[in-house]
């Protein structure tokens, strides 16, 4: 194959691979959010956000 075909083919394959990986990861996150048993990190750090420091309110 010449570079005129190979480079665009590689670019399209890379975009499709990255999109598929992102969708797979998004599905895993959605599945974990719907699950009642979450990871220990989420259980420890998943509480309500801290209040803003004085002077940083917008």
Number of C-alpha atoms within 10 A of each C-alpha: 6 6 8 8 9 10 12 11 11 11 11 10 12 12 11 12 12 11 12 12 12 12 12 12 12 12 12 11 12 11 10 14 13 9 10 7 10 13 13 9 8 12 10 9 10 11 8 6 7 6 7 9 7 6 6 6 7 4
